[in-house]
Amino acid sequence: MTTPFAESTDLIEVDAHSLDDNFFKIIEKDWFLVTAGDKDNYNTMTANWGGVGYLWHKKVCFIFVRPGRYTYQFTESSDLFTLSFFDDKFRKQLDYCGVKSGREVDKVKECGFTPYEIDGGGITFNEARLVIKCRKIYRQDIDPGGFMDESIAKNYPQKDYHTLYIGEIVKVLKK
């Protein structure tokens, strides 16, 4: 990515317990960006599958990335990933980041986003209204043999099963 990074941000750290967002809505309907990598080499993609919760005595997020996505290699090789949520006025940009590949275009530049490196690592964007920074603590390839509802297989006509990542929430930033 060639887009210059912001030196500062108006995102401030908040306690995860203070969030009042409806995560069913903001994940499923509003979408979010999953970003992994470092300041020198990162990628982002739009997602709407995932969740937040409490597991192994930790606040966690879980996301799913297909191996064919360019962001997959960054998620695999990075210890951190971020989930960045935006106001509705950025819907076209989120759509763009979901259909274009970072292999072919600089999505951040094309969307007019301003990347920002969070203290301690992790990439987000100044335009985000909410950012959840996670430290990867678990990964597992989805095994279709575990589907107990046969309708789930319809999500994988090409058998390109997701990889599940669970990340411990290490920082929450909000406008």
Stockholm file with secondary structure:
# STOCKHOLM 1.0

chainA/1-175         MTTPFAESTDLIEVDAHSLDDNFFKIIEKDWFLVTAGDKDNYNTMTANWGGVGYLWHKKVCFIFVRPGRYTYQFTESSDLFTLSFFDDKFRKQLDYCGVKSGREVDKVKECGFTPYEIDGGGITFNEARLVIKCRKIYRQDIDPGGFMDESIAKNYPQKDYHTLYIGEIVKVLKK
#=GR chainA/1-175 SS CCSCCCSCCSCEEECGGGCCCCHHHHHHTSCEEEEEEETTEEEEEEECCEEEEEETTEEEEEEEECTTSHHHHHHHHCSEEEEEECCGGGHHHHHHHHHSCTTTSCHHHHHTCCEEECTTSCEEETTCSEEEEEEEEEEEECCGGGCSSGGGGGGCTTCCCCEEEEEEEEEEEEC
#=GC SS_cons         CCSCCCSCCSCEEECGGGCCCCHHHHHHTSCEEEEEEETTEEEEEEECCEEEEEETTEEEEEEEECTTSHHHHHHHHCSEEEEEECCGGGHHHHHHHHHSCTTTSCHHHHHTCCEEECTTSCEEETTCSEEEEEEEEEEEECCGGGCSSGGGGGGCTTCCCCEEEEEEEEEEEEC
//
